[in-house]
């Protein structure tokens, strides 16, 4: 009997790549590089530790650096600073 299972793929460094659906026969193990354990959400690039069978949060989406200012935004900021 085969079963459709949702798994989470990680690379050689343990970094999350994607979630997949795979077919496993009864008694068959999840292939290397995959786990049944869901990574934390929200997180960016969670990392799976094979020894502890746990995901680390990776980079937190809420603490990402803001994007650099565009030229117009820089000029606007400079002008505002001059007006003070």
SULPE-V704039 format. One record per residue. N is the residue number from 1. RES is the residue in one small letter. D_FIRST is the distance of its C-alpha to the first C-alpha in whole Angstrom. Layout:
((N/RES/D_FIRST) (N/RES/D_FIRST))
//
This chain:
((1/x/0) (2/x/4) (3/x/7) (4/x/10) (5/x/13) (6/x/17) (7/x/18) (8/x/22) (9/x/23) (10/x/27) (11/x/29) (12/x/31) (13/x/33) (14/x/31) (15/x/32) (16/x/29) (17/x/28) (18/x/26) (19/x/23) (20/x/20) (21/x/16) (22/x/14) (23/x/10) (24/x/9) (25/x/6) (26/x/6) (27/x/10) (28/x/11) (29/x/14) (30/x/15) (31/x/18) (32/x/21) (33/x/23) (34/x/21) (35/x/21) (36/x/19) (37/x/23) (38/x/24) (39/x/28) (40/x/31) (41/x/32) (42/x/35) (43/x/35) (44/x/36) (45/x/35) (46/x/33) (47/x/32) (48/x/29) (49/x/31) (50/x/28) (51/x/30) (52/x/30) (53/x/27) (54/x/29) (55/x/30) (56/x/34) (57/x/35) (58/x/37) (59/x/40) (60/x/40) (61/x/41) (62/x/44) (63/x/46) (64/x/46) (65/x/49) (66/x/51) (67/x/51) (68/x/54) (69/x/57) (70/x/58) (71/x/61) (72/x/62) (73/x/61) (74/x/63) (75/x/66) (76/x/66) (77/x/65) (78/x/68) (79/x/70) (80/x/70) (81/x/70) (82/x/74) (83/x/75) (84/x/74))
//
